[in-house]
Amino acid sequence: MPRIAVVDTARAEAGVLATLSAVKAKIGMTPNLFSTFAQSAAVLNGYVAFSDALTKGALTARQREIIALAVAQANGCEYCLSAHSLMGKGAGLSPDGLRQAREGTADDATDAAVVRFARRVLDTRGQVADADLAAARAAGLDDGRLLEIIANVAINVLTNYTNNAAQTVVDFPKVDVALQPA
Protein backbone atom coordinates (compact mmCIF):
# COMPACT_ATOMS: atom_id res chain seq x y z
CA MET A 1 0.00 0.00 0.00
CA PRO A 2 1.41 3.41 -0.93
CA ARG A 3 2.44 5.81 1.81
CA ILE A 4 1.35 8.76 -0.35
CA ALA A 5 -1.89 7.98 -2.13
CA VAL A 6 -2.70 8.70 -5.74
CA VAL A 7 -4.97 11.69 -6.15
CA ASP A 8 -8.71 11.14 -5.76
CA THR A 9 -9.91 12.19 -9.22
CA ALA A 10 -13.39 12.88 -7.83
CA ARG A 11 -11.88 15.69 -5.76
CA ALA A 12 -9.04 16.84 -8.03
CA GLU A 13 -8.82 20.32 -9.53
CA ALA A 14 -9.90 20.71 -13.15
CA GLY A 15 -6.34 21.61 -14.19
CA VAL A 16 -4.95 18.45 -12.58
CA LEU A 17 -7.59 16.35 -14.33
CA ALA A 18 -6.73 18.00 -17.64
CA THR A 19 -3.03 17.23 -17.18
CA LEU A 20 -3.73 13.61 -16.23
CA SER A 21 -6.03 13.29 -19.23
CA ALA A 22 -3.31 14.66 -21.52
CA VAL A 23 -0.81 12.15 -20.08
CA LYS A 24 -3.25 9.31 -20.72
CA ALA A 25 -3.89 10.50 -24.28
CA LYS A 26 -0.15 10.72 -24.95
CA ILE A 27 1.01 7.37 -23.53
CA GLY A 28 -2.18 5.33 -23.31
CA MET A 29 -2.34 5.17 -19.51
CA THR A 30 -1.98 7.33 -16.44
CA PRO A 31 0.97 5.89 -14.50
CA ASN A 32 0.64 5.86 -10.73
CA LEU A 33 3.63 8.21 -10.49
CA PHE A 34 1.66 10.94 -12.29
CA SER A 35 -1.39 10.29 -10.12
CA THR A 36 0.85 10.60 -7.06
CA PHE A 37 2.42 13.83 -8.34
CA ALA A 38 -1.17 15.04 -8.88
CA GLN A 39 -1.52 15.51 -5.11
CA SER A 40 0.22 18.82 -5.94
CA ALA A 41 -0.71 20.60 -9.16
CA ALA A 42 2.62 22.45 -8.98
CA VAL A 43 4.62 19.21 -8.83
CA LEU A 44 2.59 17.47 -11.55
CA ASN A 45 2.69 20.39 -13.96
CA GLY A 46 6.32 21.18 -13.22
CA TYR A 47 7.34 17.58 -13.83
CA VAL A 48 5.37 17.32 -17.08
CA ALA A 49 6.79 20.61 -18.40
CA PHE A 50 10.38 19.74 -17.43
CA SER A 51 10.08 16.23 -18.86
CA ASP A 52 8.61 17.52 -22.13
CA ALA A 53 11.36 20.15 -22.41
CA LEU A 54 14.08 17.51 -22.00
CA THR A 55 12.66 15.47 -24.89
CA LYS A 56 13.47 18.41 -27.16
CA GLY A 57 17.16 18.49 -26.21
CA ALA A 58 20.22 17.02 -27.87
CA LEU A 59 20.22 13.74 -25.93
CA THR A 60 18.48 10.88 -27.71
CA ALA A 61 15.56 8.97 -26.20
CA ARG A 62 17.95 6.04 -25.81
CA GLN A 63 20.46 8.18 -23.88
CA ARG A 64 17.72 9.58 -21.63
CA GLU A 65 16.56 6.03 -20.86
CA ILE A 66 20.13 4.91 -20.15
CA ILE A 67 20.46 7.75 -17.64
CA ALA A 68 17.08 6.94 -16.09
CA LEU A 69 18.03 3.28 -15.64
CA ALA A 70 21.45 4.07 -14.16
CA VAL A 71 19.97 6.57 -11.71
CA ALA A 72 17.07 4.30 -10.74
CA GLN A 73 19.46 1.42 -10.10
CA ALA A 74 21.71 3.59 -7.94
CA ASN A 75 18.70 4.86 -5.98
CA GLY A 76 17.05 1.45 -5.67
CA CYS A 77 13.80 2.58 -7.27
CA GLU A 78 11.78 -0.46 -8.33
CA TYR A 79 9.04 1.71 -9.87
CA CYS A 80 11.45 3.62 -12.11
CA LEU A 81 13.44 0.51 -13.04
CA SER A 82 10.21 -1.12 -14.11
CA ALA A 83 8.93 1.88 -16.07
CA HIS A 84 12.24 2.70 -17.73
CA SER A 85 13.00 -0.92 -18.61
CA LEU A 86 9.80 -0.89 -20.68
CA MET A 87 10.53 2.56 -22.12
CA GLY A 88 14.17 1.61 -22.72
CA LYS A 89 13.04 -1.31 -24.86
CA GLY A 90 10.91 1.14 -26.80
CA ALA A 91 13.97 3.35 -27.28
CA GLY A 92 15.92 0.43 -28.76
CA LEU A 93 17.76 -1.00 -25.77
CA SER A 94 18.28 -4.76 -25.90
CA PRO A 95 18.07 -6.87 -22.73
CA ASP A 96 21.89 -6.61 -22.52
CA GLY A 97 21.68 -2.85 -23.11
CA LEU A 98 19.15 -2.52 -20.28
CA ARG A 99 21.47 -4.41 -17.97
CA GLN A 100 24.49 -2.34 -19.00
CA ALA A 101 22.56 0.88 -18.41
CA ARG A 102 21.67 -0.28 -14.90
CA GLU A 103 25.39 -1.01 -14.34
CA GLY A 104 26.34 2.46 -15.64
CA THR A 105 27.90 1.26 -18.89
CA ALA A 106 27.05 1.00 -22.60
CA ASP A 107 28.56 -0.54 -25.73
CA ASP A 108 28.36 2.66 -27.77
CA ALA A 109 31.17 5.08 -26.90
CA THR A 110 28.94 8.17 -26.73
CA ASP A 111 26.26 6.39 -24.70
CA ALA A 112 28.99 5.14 -22.36
CA ALA A 113 30.31 8.69 -21.90
CA VAL A 114 26.78 9.94 -21.19
CA VAL A 115 26.05 7.33 -18.53
CA ARG A 116 29.53 7.59 -17.00
CA PHE A 117 29.08 11.36 -16.54
CA ALA A 118 25.53 10.87 -15.24
CA ARG A 119 26.77 8.47 -12.60
CA ARG A 120 29.56 10.87 -11.61
CA VAL A 121 26.99 13.65 -11.20
CA LEU A 122 24.80 11.37 -9.09
CA ASP A 123 27.60 9.81 -7.05
CA THR A 124 29.25 13.15 -6.26
CA ARG A 125 25.95 15.01 -5.79
CA GLY A 126 27.04 17.34 -8.57
CA GLN A 127 30.51 17.96 -7.14
CA VAL A 128 32.19 16.53 -10.25
CA ALA A 129 35.92 16.94 -10.61
CA ASP A 130 37.66 18.84 -13.38
CA ALA A 131 38.85 15.45 -14.64
CA ASP A 132 35.22 14.27 -14.97
CA LEU A 133 34.36 17.26 -17.14
CA ALA A 134 37.53 16.84 -19.18
CA ALA A 135 36.82 13.15 -19.77
CA ALA A 136 33.24 13.87 -20.86
CA ARG A 137 34.40 16.60 -23.24
CA ALA A 138 37.17 14.37 -24.62
CA ALA A 139 34.46 11.78 -25.36
CA GLY A 140 32.65 14.38 -27.49
CA LEU A 141 30.08 15.76 -25.07
CA ASP A 142 29.64 19.52 -25.36
CA ASP A 143 28.54 21.76 -22.52
CA GLY A 144 24.90 21.69 -23.67
CA ARG A 145 24.84 17.90 -23.44
CA LEU A 146 26.57 18.02 -20.05
CA LEU A 147 23.81 20.30 -18.76
CA GLU A 148 21.14 18.02 -20.23
CA ILE A 149 22.75 15.04 -18.49
CA ILE A 150 22.67 16.94 -15.19
CA ALA A 151 19.00 17.85 -15.81
CA ASN A 152 18.11 14.25 -16.62
CA VAL A 153 19.83 13.06 -13.45
CA ALA A 154 17.86 15.67 -11.48
CA ILE A 155 14.45 14.77 -12.90
CA ASN A 156 15.13 11.08 -12.33
CA VAL A 157 16.21 11.72 -8.75
CA LEU A 158 12.85 13.48 -8.27
CA THR A 159 10.92 10.46 -9.54
CA ASN A 160 13.10 7.96 -7.67
CA TYR A 161 12.82 9.78 -4.38
CA THR A 162 9.08 10.29 -4.82
CA ASN A 163 8.47 6.62 -5.58
CA ASN A 164 10.76 5.42 -2.81
CA ALA A 165 9.13 7.72 -0.24
CA ALA A 166 5.57 7.16 -1.45
CA GLN A 167 6.05 3.44 -2.11
CA THR A 168 4.16 3.97 -5.35
CA VAL A 169 2.42 0.83 -6.59
CA VAL A 170 4.27 -0.41 -9.70
CA ASP A 171 1.93 -0.43 -12.69
CA PHE A 172 4.48 -1.64 -15.25
CA PRO A 173 5.95 -5.13 -15.68
CA LYS A 174 7.98 -5.43 -12.46
CA VAL A 175 11.76 -5.40 -12.54
CA ASP A 176 13.68 -6.52 -9.47
CA VAL A 177 16.10 -3.94 -8.10
CA ALA A 178 18.68 -6.66 -7.50
CA LEU A 179 20.74 -7.27 -10.62
CA GLN A 180 20.94 -10.95 -11.44
CA PRO A 181 24.29 -12.42 -12.51
CA ALA A 182 24.85 -12.17 -16.26
MODELLER restraints for C-alpha pairs under 7 A, 6 or more apart:
rsr = mdl.restraints
at = mdl.atoms
rsr.add(forms.Gaussian(group=physical.xy_distance, feature=features.Distance(at['CA:2:A'], at['CA:166:A']), mean=5.62, stdev=0.5))
rsr.add(forms.Gaussian(group=physical.xy_distance, feature=features.Distance(at['CA:2:A'], at['CA:167:A']), mean=4.79, stdev=0.5))
rsr.add(forms.Gaussian(group=physical.xy_distance, feature=features.Distance(at['CA:2:A'], at['CA:168:A']), mean=5.23, stdev=0.5))
rsr.add(forms.Gaussian(group=physical.xy_distance, feature=features.Distance(at['CA:2:A'], at['CA:169:A']), mean=6.30, stdev=0.5))
rsr.add(forms.Gaussian(group=physical.xy_distance, feature=features.Distance(at['CA:3:A'], at['CA:166:A']), mean=4.72, stdev=0.5))
rsr.add(forms.Gaussian(group=physical.xy_distance, feature=features.Distance(at['CA:3:A'], at['CA:167:A']), mean=5.83, stdev=0.5))
rsr.add(forms.Gaussian(group=physical.xy_distance, feature=features.Distance(at['CA:4:A'], at['CA:36:A']), mean=6.97, stdev=0.5))
rsr.add(forms.Gaussian(group=physical.xy_distance, feature=features.Distance(at['CA:4:A'], at['CA:166:A']), mean=4.64, stdev=0.5))
rsr.add(forms.Gaussian(group=physical.xy_distance, feature=features.Distance(at['CA:5:A'], at['CA:36:A']), mean=6.22, stdev=0.5))
rsr.add(forms.Gaussian(group=physical.xy_distance, feature=features.Distance(at['CA:6:A'], at['CA:32:A']), mean=6.64, stdev=0.5))
rsr.add(forms.Gaussian(group=physical.xy_distance, feature=features.Distance(at['CA:6:A'], at['CA:35:A']), mean=4.83, stdev=0.5))
rsr.add(forms.Gaussian(group=physical.xy_distance, feature=features.Distance(at['CA:6:A'], at['CA:36:A']), mean=4.24, stdev=0.5))
rsr.add(forms.Gaussian(group=physical.xy_distance, feature=features.Distance(at['CA:6:A'], at['CA:39:A']), mean=6.95, stdev=0.5))
rsr.add(forms.Gaussian(group=physical.xy_distance, feature=features.Distance(at['CA:7:A'], at['CA:35:A']), mean=5.52, stdev=0.5))
rsr.add(forms.Gaussian(group=physical.xy_distance, feature=features.Distance(at['CA:7:A'], at['CA:36:A']), mean=6.00, stdev=0.5))
rsr.add(forms.Gaussian(group=physical.xy_distance, feature=features.Distance(at['CA:7:A'], at['CA:38:A']), mean=5.76, stdev=0.5))
rsr.add(forms.Gaussian(group=physical.xy_distance, feature=features.Distance(at['CA:7:A'], at['CA:39:A']), mean=5.26, stdev=0.5))
rsr.add(forms.Gaussian(group=physical.xy_distance, feature=features.Distance(at['CA:9:A'], at['CA:17:A']), mean=6.98, stdev=0.5))
rsr.add(forms.Gaussian(group=physical.xy_distance, feature=features.Distance(at['CA:16:A'], at['CA:38:A']), mean=6.29, stdev=0.5))
rsr.add(forms.Gaussian(group=physical.xy_distance, feature=features.Distance(at['CA:16:A'], at['CA:41:A']), mean=5.85, stdev=0.5))
rsr.add(forms.Gaussian(group=physical.xy_distance, feature=features.Distance(at['CA:20:A'], at['CA:30:A']), mean=6.52, stdev=0.5))
rsr.add(forms.Gaussian(group=physical.xy_distance, feature=features.Distance(at['CA:23:A'], at['CA:30:A']), mean=6.16, stdev=0.5))
rsr.add(forms.Gaussian(group=physical.xy_distance, feature=features.Distance(at['CA:24:A'], at['CA:30:A']), mean=4.89, stdev=0.5))
rsr.add(forms.Gaussian(group=physical.xy_distance, feature=features.Distance(at['CA:31:A'], at['CA:171:A']), mean=6.64, stdev=0.5))
rsr.add(forms.Gaussian(group=physical.xy_distance, feature=features.Distance(at['CA:32:A'], at['CA:168:A']), mean=6.70, stdev=0.5))
rsr.add(forms.Gaussian(group=physical.xy_distance, feature=features.Distance(at['CA:32:A'], at['CA:169:A']), mean=6.76, stdev=0.5))
rsr.add(forms.Gaussian(group=physical.xy_distance, feature=features.Distance(at['CA:32:A'], at['CA:171:A']), mean=6.71, stdev=0.5))
rsr.add(forms.Gaussian(group=physical.xy_distance, feature=features.Distance(at['CA:33:A'], at['CA:168:A']), mean=6.68, stdev=0.5))
rsr.add(forms.Gaussian(group=physical.xy_distance, feature=features.Distance(at['CA:34:A'], at['CA:44:A']), mean=6.63, stdev=0.5))
rsr.add(forms.Gaussian(group=physical.xy_distance, feature=features.Distance(at['CA:37:A'], at['CA:43:A']), mean=5.83, stdev=0.5))
rsr.add(forms.Gaussian(group=physical.xy_distance, feature=features.Distance(at['CA:37:A'], at['CA:44:A']), mean=4.85, stdev=0.5))
rsr.add(forms.Gaussian(group=physical.xy_distance, feature=features.Distance(at['CA:38:A'], at['CA:44:A']), mean=5.20, stdev=0.5))
rsr.add(forms.Gaussian(group=physical.xy_distance, feature=features.Distance(at['CA:58:A'], at['CA:145:A']), mean=6.46, stdev=0.5))
rsr.add(forms.Gaussian(group=physical.xy_distance, feature=features.Distance(at['CA:59:A'], at['CA:145:A']), mean=6.70, stdev=0.5))
rsr.add(forms.Gaussian(group=physical.xy_distance, feature=features.Distance(at['CA:61:A'], at['CA:91:A']), mean=5.94, stdev=0.5))
rsr.add(forms.Gaussian(group=physical.xy_distance, feature=features.Distance(at['CA:62:A'], at['CA:88:A']), mean=6.60, stdev=0.5))
rsr.add(forms.Gaussian(group=physical.xy_distance, feature=features.Distance(at['CA:62:A'], at['CA:91:A']), mean=5.03, stdev=0.5))
rsr.add(forms.Gaussian(group=physical.xy_distance, feature=features.Distance(at['CA:62:A'], at['CA:92:A']), mean=6.66, stdev=0.5))
rsr.add(forms.Gaussian(group=physical.xy_distance, feature=features.Distance(at['CA:63:A'], at['CA:111:A']), mean=6.13, stdev=0.5))
rsr.add(forms.Gaussian(group=physical.xy_distance, feature=features.Distance(at['CA:64:A'], at['CA:152:A']), mean=6.85, stdev=0.5))
rsr.add(forms.Gaussian(group=physical.xy_distance, feature=features.Distance(at['CA:65:A'], at['CA:84:A']), mean=6.29, stdev=0.5))
rsr.add(forms.Gaussian(group=physical.xy_distance, feature=features.Distance(at['CA:65:A'], at['CA:88:A']), mean=5.36, stdev=0.5))
rsr.add(forms.Gaussian(group=physical.xy_distance, feature=features.Distance(at['CA:66:A'], at['CA:101:A']), mean=5.02, stdev=0.5))
rsr.add(forms.Gaussian(group=physical.xy_distance, feature=features.Distance(at['CA:66:A'], at['CA:115:A']), mean=6.59, stdev=0.5))
rsr.add(forms.Gaussian(group=physical.xy_distance, feature=features.Distance(at['CA:67:A'], at['CA:115:A']), mean=5.67, stdev=0.5))
rsr.add(forms.Gaussian(group=physical.xy_distance, feature=features.Distance(at['CA:67:A'], at['CA:118:A']), mean=6.41, stdev=0.5))
rsr.add(forms.Gaussian(group=physical.xy_distance, feature=features.Distance(at['CA:67:A'], at['CA:152:A']), mean=6.98, stdev=0.5))
rsr.add(forms.Gaussian(group=physical.xy_distance, feature=features.Distance(at['CA:67:A'], at['CA:153:A']), mean=6.79, stdev=0.5))
rsr.add(forms.Gaussian(group=physical.xy_distance, feature=features.Distance(at['CA:68:A'], at['CA:84:A']), mean=6.64, stdev=0.5))
rsr.add(forms.Gaussian(group=physical.xy_distance, feature=features.Distance(at['CA:68:A'], at['CA:156:A']), mean=5.93, stdev=0.5))
rsr.add(forms.Gaussian(group=physical.xy_distance, feature=features.Distance(at['CA:69:A'], at['CA:81:A']), mean=5.95, stdev=0.5))
rsr.add(forms.Gaussian(group=physical.xy_distance, feature=features.Distance(at['CA:69:A'], at['CA:84:A']), mean=6.18, stdev=0.5))
rsr.add(forms.Gaussian(group=physical.xy_distance, feature=features.Distance(at['CA:69:A'], at['CA:101:A']), mean=5.83, stdev=0.5))
rsr.add(forms.Gaussian(group=physical.xy_distance, feature=features.Distance(at['CA:69:A'], at['CA:102:A']), mean=5.14, stdev=0.5))
rsr.add(forms.Gaussian(group=physical.xy_distance, feature=features.Distance(at['CA:70:A'], at['CA:101:A']), mean=5.43, stdev=0.5))
rsr.add(forms.Gaussian(group=physical.xy_distance, feature=features.Distance(at['CA:70:A'], at['CA:102:A']), mean=4.41, stdev=0.5))
rsr.add(forms.Gaussian(group=physical.xy_distance, feature=features.Distance(at['CA:70:A'], at['CA:103:A']), mean=6.43, stdev=0.5))
rsr.add(forms.Gaussian(group=physical.xy_distance, feature=features.Distance(at['CA:70:A'], at['CA:104:A']), mean=5.36, stdev=0.5))
rsr.add(forms.Gaussian(group=physical.xy_distance, feature=features.Distance(at['CA:71:A'], at['CA:153:A']), mean=6.72, stdev=0.5))
rsr.add(forms.Gaussian(group=physical.xy_distance, feature=features.Distance(at['CA:71:A'], at['CA:156:A']), mean=6.65, stdev=0.5))
rsr.add(forms.Gaussian(group=physical.xy_distance, feature=features.Distance(at['CA:72:A'], at['CA:80:A']), mean=5.83, stdev=0.5))
rsr.add(forms.Gaussian(group=physical.xy_distance, feature=features.Distance(at['CA:72:A'], at['CA:81:A']), mean=5.72, stdev=0.5))
rsr.add(forms.Gaussian(group=physical.xy_distance, feature=features.Distance(at['CA:72:A'], at['CA:160:A']), mean=6.21, stdev=0.5))
rsr.add(forms.Gaussian(group=physical.xy_distance, feature=features.Distance(at['CA:73:A'], at['CA:81:A']), mean=6.76, stdev=0.5))
rsr.add(forms.Gaussian(group=physical.xy_distance, feature=features.Distance(at['CA:73:A'], at['CA:102:A']), mean=5.55, stdev=0.5))
rsr.add(forms.Gaussian(group=physical.xy_distance, feature=features.Distance(at['CA:73:A'], at['CA:177:A']), mean=6.63, stdev=0.5))
rsr.add(forms.Gaussian(group=physical.xy_distance, feature=features.Distance(at['CA:75:A'], at['CA:160:A']), mean=6.61, stdev=0.5))
rsr.add(forms.Gaussian(group=physical.xy_distance, feature=features.Distance(at['CA:76:A'], at['CA:177:A']), mean=5.98, stdev=0.5))
rsr.add(forms.Gaussian(group=physical.xy_distance, feature=features.Distance(at['CA:77:A'], at['CA:160:A']), mean=5.44, stdev=0.5))
rsr.add(forms.Gaussian(group=physical.xy_distance, feature=features.Distance(at['CA:77:A'], at['CA:163:A']), mean=6.90, stdev=0.5))
rsr.add(forms.Gaussian(group=physical.xy_distance, feature=features.Distance(at['CA:77:A'], at['CA:164:A']), mean=6.10, stdev=0.5))
rsr.add(forms.Gaussian(group=physical.xy_distance, feature=features.Distance(at['CA:77:A'], at['CA:177:A']), mean=6.96, stdev=0.5))
rsr.add(forms.Gaussian(group=physical.xy_distance, feature=features.Distance(at['CA:78:A'], at['CA:175:A']), mean=6.49, stdev=0.5))
rsr.add(forms.Gaussian(group=physical.xy_distance, feature=features.Distance(at['CA:78:A'], at['CA:176:A']), mean=6.45, stdev=0.5))
rsr.add(forms.Gaussian(group=physical.xy_distance, feature=features.Distance(at['CA:78:A'], at['CA:177:A']), mean=5.55, stdev=0.5))
rsr.add(forms.Gaussian(group=physical.xy_distance, feature=features.Distance(at['CA:79:A'], at['CA:163:A']), mean=6.54, stdev=0.5))
rsr.add(forms.Gaussian(group=physical.xy_distance, feature=features.Distance(at['CA:79:A'], at['CA:170:A']), mean=5.23, stdev=0.5))
rsr.add(forms.Gaussian(group=physical.xy_distance, feature=features.Distance(at['CA:80:A'], at['CA:160:A']), mean=6.43, stdev=0.5))
rsr.add(forms.Gaussian(group=physical.xy_distance, feature=features.Distance(at['CA:81:A'], at['CA:175:A']), mean=6.17, stdev=0.5))
rsr.add(forms.Gaussian(group=physical.xy_distance, feature=features.Distance(at['CA:82:A'], at['CA:172:A']), mean=5.86, stdev=0.5))
rsr.add(forms.Gaussian(group=physical.xy_distance, feature=features.Distance(at['CA:82:A'], at['CA:173:A']), mean=6.05, stdev=0.5))
rsr.add(forms.Gaussian(group=physical.xy_distance, feature=features.Distance(at['CA:82:A'], at['CA:174:A']), mean=5.12, stdev=0.5))
rsr.add(forms.Gaussian(group=physical.xy_distance, feature=features.Distance(at['CA:82:A'], at['CA:175:A']), mean=4.81, stdev=0.5))
rsr.add(forms.Gaussian(group=physical.xy_distance, feature=features.Distance(at['CA:83:A'], at['CA:172:A']), mean=5.73, stdev=0.5))
rsr.add(forms.Gaussian(group=physical.xy_distance, feature=features.Distance(at['CA:85:A'], at['CA:98:A']), mean=6.57, stdev=0.5))
rsr.add(forms.Gaussian(group=physical.xy_distance, feature=features.Distance(at['CA:88:A'], at['CA:98:A']), mean=6.91, stdev=0.5))
rsr.add(forms.Gaussian(group=physical.xy_distance, feature=features.Distance(at['CA:97:A'], at['CA:106:A']), mean=6.62, stdev=0.5))
rsr.add(forms.Gaussian(group=physical.xy_distance, feature=features.Distance(at['CA:100:A'], at['CA:106:A']), mean=5.53, stdev=0.5))
rsr.add(forms.Gaussian(group=physical.xy_distance, feature=features.Distance(at['CA:104:A'], at['CA:115:A']), mean=5.67, stdev=0.5))
rsr.add(forms.Gaussian(group=physical.xy_distance, feature=features.Distance(at['CA:104:A'], at['CA:116:A']), mean=6.20, stdev=0.5))
rsr.add(forms.Gaussian(group=physical.xy_distance, feature=features.Distance(at['CA:104:A'], at['CA:119:A']), mean=6.75, stdev=0.5))
rsr.add(forms.Gaussian(group=physical.xy_distance, feature=features.Distance(at['CA:105:A'], at['CA:112:A']), mean=5.32, stdev=0.5))
rsr.add(forms.Gaussian(group=physical.xy_distance, feature=features.Distance(at['CA:105:A'], at['CA:115:A']), mean=6.36, stdev=0.5))
rsr.add(forms.Gaussian(group=physical.xy_distance, feature=features.Distance(at['CA:105:A'], at['CA:116:A']), mean=6.81, stdev=0.5))
rsr.add(forms.Gaussian(group=physical.xy_distance, feature=features.Distance(at['CA:106:A'], at['CA:112:A']), mean=4.59, stdev=0.5))
rsr.add(forms.Gaussian(group=physical.xy_distance, feature=features.Distance(at['CA:110:A'], at['CA:139:A']), mean=6.74, stdev=0.5))
rsr.add(forms.Gaussian(group=physical.xy_distance, feature=features.Distance(at['CA:113:A'], at['CA:136:A']), mean=6.05, stdev=0.5))
rsr.add(forms.Gaussian(group=physical.xy_distance, feature=features.Distance(at['CA:113:A'], at['CA:139:A']), mean=6.22, stdev=0.5))
rsr.add(forms.Gaussian(group=physical.xy_distance, feature=features.Distance(at['CA:117:A'], at['CA:132:A']), mean=6.97, stdev=0.5))
rsr.add(forms.Gaussian(group=physical.xy_distance, feature=features.Distance(at['CA:117:A'], at['CA:136:A']), mean=6.50, stdev=0.5))
rsr.add(forms.Gaussian(group=physical.xy_distance, feature=features.Distance(at['CA:118:A'], at['CA:149:A']), mean=5.97, stdev=0.5))
rsr.add(forms.Gaussian(group=physical.xy_distance, feature=features.Distance(at['CA:118:A'], at['CA:150:A']), mean=6.71, stdev=0.5))
rsr.add(forms.Gaussian(group=physical.xy_distance, feature=features.Distance(at['CA:118:A'], at['CA:153:A']), mean=6.36, stdev=0.5))
rsr.add(forms.Gaussian(group=physical.xy_distance, feature=features.Distance(at['CA:120:A'], at['CA:128:A']), mean=6.39, stdev=0.5))
rsr.add(forms.Gaussian(group=physical.xy_distance, feature=features.Distance(at['CA:121:A'], at['CA:127:A']), mean=6.88, stdev=0.5))
rsr.add(forms.Gaussian(group=physical.xy_distance, feature=features.Distance(at['CA:121:A'], at['CA:128:A']), mean=6.02, stdev=0.5))
rsr.add(forms.Gaussian(group=physical.xy_distance, feature=features.Distance(at['CA:121:A'], at['CA:150:A']), mean=6.74, stdev=0.5))
rsr.add(forms.Gaussian(group=physical.xy_distance, feature=features.Distance(at['CA:122:A'], at['CA:153:A']), mean=6.83, stdev=0.5))
